[in-house]
Amino acid sequence: MVFRKPPDGGWGWVIVVVSFFTQFLCYGSPLAVGVLYVEWLDAFGEGKGKTAWVGSLANGIGLLASPVCSICVSSFGARPVAIFSGFMVAGGLMMSSFAPNIYFLYVSYGIVVGLGCGLLYTATVTITCQYFDKRRGLALGLISTGSSVGLFIYAALQRELIDLYGLDGCLLIVGALSLNILACGSLMRPLESSDSPPTEKTCVDKVPDQCFVYHEKEKTVEENISILEKGYADEKCANNIPDYKQDSILNKNVLISINVNEKDTYKKKVVEQTNFCKQLAKKKWQLYLNYWEETMVLFKNKVFSALFVAILLFDIGGFPPSLLMEDVARSANINEDDYHMPLISIIGIMTAVGKLTLGILADFKWVNTLYLYVTTLLMTGLALFAIPFAKSYLTLAMLSGILGFLTGNWSIFPYVTTKTVGIEKLTHAYGILMFFAGLGNSLGPPIVGWFYDWTQEYDTAFYFSGFCVLLGGFLLLLAALPCWNTCANQSSKLPPNTYSYKVASSA
């Protein structure tokens, strides 16, 4: 199907609004799961590492399953996927209210809710890109703040609901609120197709001529002989039948003789379809081989390889504070009367501010987006190192704000990826990086929780987290140094399909 030119407005702004509220409703609870994490520790009495798997799965499974989510949206469209995913998120949250143990939560909250969020994220981004071209960056920036605002509001909302109705009642109410995703999804009207679509080709014409390398000999002659022999045998049997049955059998033989040509034509079509299926299978196999070859070429790029390590280490070390900060405050024996605002809410609102601020900075020609991203990684590592020294609500709130602002570097990550591999390779490279980002989200909180179970304090855990983020930042900075370009210019000519990152002031 060929879509008409993106309108860059009109109903597109309705799409932006409903996509904002969709991300607000689906990501509000999973991103603010730190409030629930404390309650689950008390309810089930499991270790911190085991309990942290619930929130990490909910936030990481959507990224890990991003290829599957993309296939679903491409096959069924954004509106059906959004409506179906709304049922998944709401159902998973309501099921979690009846969880008898932590393992039930792994499925109901971690997998069901997490996969629903991943599908909704892909649907909202896809339909927004279809409606916007020139203003696509603004539209995507607006809908991406929905998750940050959801984190800010849901952190306080879930705490208040727990105080009023308990943990089970909180999950039921939050699940009921998520049903509003169905209304948002119903407004995601697909972009109308063009009035003059291109002429359709036959299924055989859609495969290039050079793909037809199989030349099987048709067996229609032998098949016709077998059919005629069968008809001759039927004729011999007919001679022994009484006269009053001859007419009916003769009519059947006439029909058989008439259908010979039809069967022959049918068998020719079967052979053609068989050849087509074989060529199509070979073509698909070649596409898979090309995919892996392109993947290997991407990893030959030093900056991309460093970026892959950096995003993995950043999510292992930088994601746990949003999940565990409330428990960090409780472990530091901070009086609840000193709480003016949940720490997770501070992280959420500052993440929205960081996304907008860093996104605006990335648009300036004199700002190198790669170095800007590296700076956020290094500052995040230093902030994580400072958490063990924070013993009051004020210092934890300040660190939460700093970490939230720096986590907003997600808004410039597509810029960095584009400058690294080029716009032609963006989709391929971004999918790989998002997979490993999801892996980091899934592993980070359990690792920090296991450190606590092992040492009975969070200091070592956050030293480890800070080290991971700093290591990723230094590796990326080292790979992006201009000296590599100087060495490359002095060396022999690069082979084709080899990428190098050229640092430019206008990046």
N, C-alpha and C positions, 0 to 999 in steps of 0.2 A: 504494500500500500504506500502511495506517495502522499505525504502531507503537504498542505499548502504552506506558504511562507509564514514564519512565526509573526504574530501580530505585534509583539512587544508592548502589550497593553490590553485594554478591553477586558475580556473574560480572563485574561492572564493574571490580572491583579486579584481576581477572585481565587484563582489557583494558588497564588502566593499566600493569601490569607488562610485558606483551608489547609494548605501544606504547613504553615506556621503552627496552627492549632493541632494538626495531626502529630507533628513532632513534639509539641508541648504535651499532649495527652499520652503519647506512647512512651516517651523517654523520661517523663517526669519522675515516675516511681523507680525505674531501674537506675537512673543516675543518682537519685537521692536514697539509694538502698542502704546507705550507711545508717540511717535512722532505724530501719528494720533489722539491720545486722546486729545491733545491740540487743534488740528484743529477742532475736533468734538465739543468741548466745545464752540468754537466761532461760528461754523456753525449752531448748533441747539439750543444753549442757554439753555440747560438743566443743572440740578445740577450735581456736580461732582460725587456723588454717583450713580446716574442713568446712567451717561455716562460711568462710570468705568465698568458697567456690560458687555459692549461690549467686552473689552479686557479680562475680567475675564472668560467669557463664552468661548471665543476662546481658552484659555489655559486650562480651567478646564473640558470642555465637553468631550474631548478625553480621559481623565483619568476616568471620571465618566462612560463612555461607554466602558471601556476596556473589560468587559466580552463579549459584543456584537462584538467588534472588533476582539477578539480572535476567536469567533465562525465563523465569516465571513472568516478570513484567513484560518482556519482549513477546512472549507467547500469548498472554491473556489480556494485557493492557493494564494501565495504572489503576483504573477505577475498580475492576473486579478484585485485583490483588489487594487494594486498600481496604475494601469492604471485608474480604475474607480475613485479612490480617487483623482488622479491628475485633473480629470475633476471637481470634487467637489470643490477642493481648488481654482482652477483657476476661475470657475464659480462663487463661492461665493465672491471672491475679485472683479470680474468685476461687479457683481450685486450690490455690496456695493457702487460703484461709482455713481449709480443712486438712492441711498437711499433718500427718501423724509423726513424721520424723524428717530429718534433714535430707534424706535421700529422695523423698517425695518432692521436696522443693527443688532439687536439682533438675527434675523433669518439668514440673509445673511452672516454676518461676524462671529457672535458668534457661531451659531449652525452648519451651513453648512461648514465653514472653519475649525471650531474646530473639528467636527466629521471627516472630511477628514484628518486632521493632526493625529488624533488618529488612524485611519485605516492605514495610512502610517507608523506610528511609529511601530505598531504591525507587519506589513508586513516586514519592514526592519530588525527588531530584529529577527523575526522568520526565515527568509531565511538565515540570517547570522549564526544563531545557527545551521542550518542544514548543512552548508558548513564547519563549524569549530568546533573542539572539543578541542584539546590541546591548540590551540591559540585563543580560543573563547573570553577570557578576553581582549586580545589585539584588536581583531576585533571589539568587542562591544565598547571598549573605543574609537577607531578611528571613528566609525560612530556616536557616541554620541557627538563628538566635532562639528559635522556639524551644529547642532542647535545653538551652542554658536558662531561659526564663522558667521552664518547667522544673529544672533542678532547684532554682531559687524558691519557687512557690511550694513545690511538693515536699521539700524538706520540713518546712514549718507546718504544712497541712497534715502530713502523716504523723508528726509528733503530736499535734493537737487531737487528731482522730484516735490515736492510741490511748491518750489520756482519757478520752470520753467513752470510747467503745471497745477498747482493747485491741490487741494485734489482729485478731480474726475479723472484727468489725471494720477495722481500718482497711484491710485488704479487700473486703467485700465492697466497701464504698468506693475505693479507688478503682476497682474493677468496673463498677457501675458507671463511674465517670468516663472510663475508657470507651464505653459504648457510643459516646459522642463521635468517635472516629468514624462510625458508620455514616453519620450525617455528612461529615467532611468528605468522606470517600465518594458519596453519591454526587457531590458537586464537581468532582474531577472529570469534567466532560472532555472526552478525547478531542484532539484537534481534527477538524473536518478534513477529509481527503480532498485532493485536487479535483477540479471539475473535468479535467481531460487527462485521465491516467494513461500511462503508456500501454500500448497493445500487449496483450498477454501472449507469451510464447508457449509452445507445447512443452511438455515435460522433458522430451528428448532434446529440443532445441536449447533448453536452458543450460545443458552441459556443453562446454566448448568442444569443438571438433577434435582438438588434439587429445582429448581425454578418451576417445574411443579407440583403444588399443587392442581390445579383444575382438577377434573375428571368428566366431563359432560357425561351423557348417550347419546349415539348416537341415533338419531331418524330416522335412515334410513329405519327401518321396516315400521313405520307408513307412512313415505313419499312414500315408494314404494306402499303401499296399496292405498294411495290417487291417485298415478299415474295410477295404474291398474284400479281403479274405474273410473277414467276419461276416460281411454281407453275403458272400457266396455260400458260406456254411449255413447261414440262415435260410438261403434259397433252397438248399438241399433238404433241410428239415421241413420246409414248407411243402415239398412234393408229397410227403407222407401224411399230410393233414387232410381231412375231409373237405369236400367242395364248399360246404356252407361256411368254412372259415377262411377260404382262399382270399375272398375279397378284402377282408379286414387286414390280413397279413400283407397282401399286395399293397394296400394303402400305406402300411407301415414301412415297407421297403422303399416305396416312392419317397416318403418323408426322409428316410435315411439317406437316399441318394441326393436329395435336395440339400440336406444339411452337411454333406461332405465338404462342399466349398466353404460353408460357414465355419465348420470345425477347422479347416485348413487356415482360414483367415484368423481364427481365434488363436491357433497355435503359433502363427507368425507373430501375433501381438504378444503372446507369452514370451517368445524368444527375444523380441525387441525389449520388453520390459525387464527380462532377466539380464540382458546386456546392459540396459540402463542402470539397473540396481548395482551391478558389479562396478560400472564406471563411477557411479555415485559413491559407492563404498571406498573405491580407490581414491577418489577425489577428497573425501572426508579424511581418510588416513593421511593423505598428503598435507591437508590443512593442519592436522595434529603435529606432523613432523615439522612443518613450517613454524608452528607455535613454539615448539621447544627450541628450534634453532634461533628464533627471535629472542626467546628468553635467555639463551646462552649469550647471545650478542649483547643483550642489556647488561648482563653481569660482567662483561668485559669492560664496561665503563666503570672507572674507579669511583666516580662520585655516586653513581647509582648503587654500587655495592656498599659504599659507606652509608648511603641514605637508608638502605635496607637494614643494615645493622643498627643505625641510629634510631629508626622508628620502632624497631623491636625492643631495644633497650629502654627507650623513652617510655613506652607503654608498660614495660615491666616495672620501672621505677616510679614513673610520674602518675600513673593511674591510682595506686593504692590510697593516697591521701583523701581523695574524694569519697572513698568507701570507708576508710578507717578513722578519719579525723575525730568523729564523735567518740569512738572508743579510746582514742589517744587522750582526749580531754578527760574522760572518766578515769583512765589509768593514772593521770596526773593529779587525781583527787581535787579537781576544780569544782567549786561549789556551784550547784545548779542555779542558785539565785543570781550568780554573776552573768548568766547567759542573757544577753540582750537580743541575740539572733543566732540561730543554728549555724555552726561553722560551715556546714555543707551549703547552706543558703548563700553565705558569703562567697564560697567558691563558685557557685552557679552564676550569680550576678556579675562577678568580676570576669568570668569566662566570656560572657556576652560582651562586656566592655573590651576585653582583650581581642576578641574576634574582629570587632569593628575597628579598633585602633590599629591593630597590626595590618588589617586589610587595607586601610587608608594609607598607611606607610608604604605598603608594597606597591602602590600605584605611582609613587614618586620615582622619577627617572634616576635620581641620584642615589637611590637605596638599592643595594644588592640584596635580593630576597634570600639568597642562600646564606649569606653572612648574617642576615637578620634572624633567620631560623636557627643558625648555630648559636647566636647570642641567647636566644630564648632557652635553648637546651642547657647551656652552661649556667645561666642564672637559675634555672629550675633545679639543677644539681646542687648548687650552693644553698638554695632555700630548703631542700630536703635535708641537707647536713645540719641545718639550724633547728630543725624540729625537736630533736632531743633536748635542746637547751631551753625550749619554751615551757615554762612552768605556770603560766597564768593565762586567763582567757584572752587578755588583750594581745599578748604576743602570738598566741595561736590564731587569733582572728587576723592579725596582720600577715602572718605567714600564709594563711588560707587565702587571703586576698591576692597576695603575690603569686601564689601557685595557680590560682584561678585565672589571673590575667595572663600568665605565661602559657597556660594550657590553651588559650585562644590562638596559639600558633597553628591550630588545625586550619584556620582560614587561609593561611599562606602556604600550606603544604602543597596544594595543587599547583601554585605558582612555581614552587621549588622543583617539583617533579617535571613540569613543562620545560623549565630552563635546563634541566639536566638531560632529558632524553628527547626533547622536541615534541611538537604538537602531534606529529604522526604516531608516535609511540606512547602517547599519554595514556590512552585507555588500557593498553596492555600493561604498562609499568605501574599505573595506579592500582589496578586490580591486584597485582602481586604484592605491592606495599601494604594495601589494606588488609590482605590476608594475614600478613605477619603482624600488623597492628592489632588485629583481633586476637592473634596468638599471645601477644604481649598483655593485652587486657585480661585474657583468661588466666594467665600464669602469675601476673604481678601480685594481686591481693593474697592468693593462697601462699605464695612464697613468703611474703611479709608476715602473714599469720603463723606460718610454721616457725619462722625466726622467733616470734613471741612465745610460742609453745615451748621452744627449745631453751630460750634465755629468760623467759618470764618478764621481759621488758621490751619496749619498742626501739630503744636506742640503736642496737645492732641492725635491726631491720631497716631503719631509715638511713643508716650509714651505707648499707648495701644498696638501697634504692638510689641514693645520691651518687654513689660510685658508678652504677649502671648508666645513669643519664649523662654524667660527665664523660664517661668513656665513649659513649655514642657521639657526643658533641665534639670531642677532640678528634676522633677518627674522621668525622665528616669535615671538620676544619682542615685536617691534614690532607685529605683527598682533594679539597678545593683550592689548595694553595696555587698561586700563579706559576710557581717554579716548575710544576708538572708540564704546563703548556710550553715553557721555554725548552725543557728537555725533549718534548715531543717534536718541536720544530727543528731541533738539531739532529734528531734521529732520522732514520729512513722514513719514507712515505708510509702512512698508515694503510693497512689493507682495507678494502671496501667493507661497509657495514660496521665499522668500528667507530665508536662514539667517544668524544672527549668533551669535557666541560670547559668552555672558554669563559673566564670571569670577565664580566663587562660592567662598567659603572651604571649602565642602563638596565641591568637585569632586574 
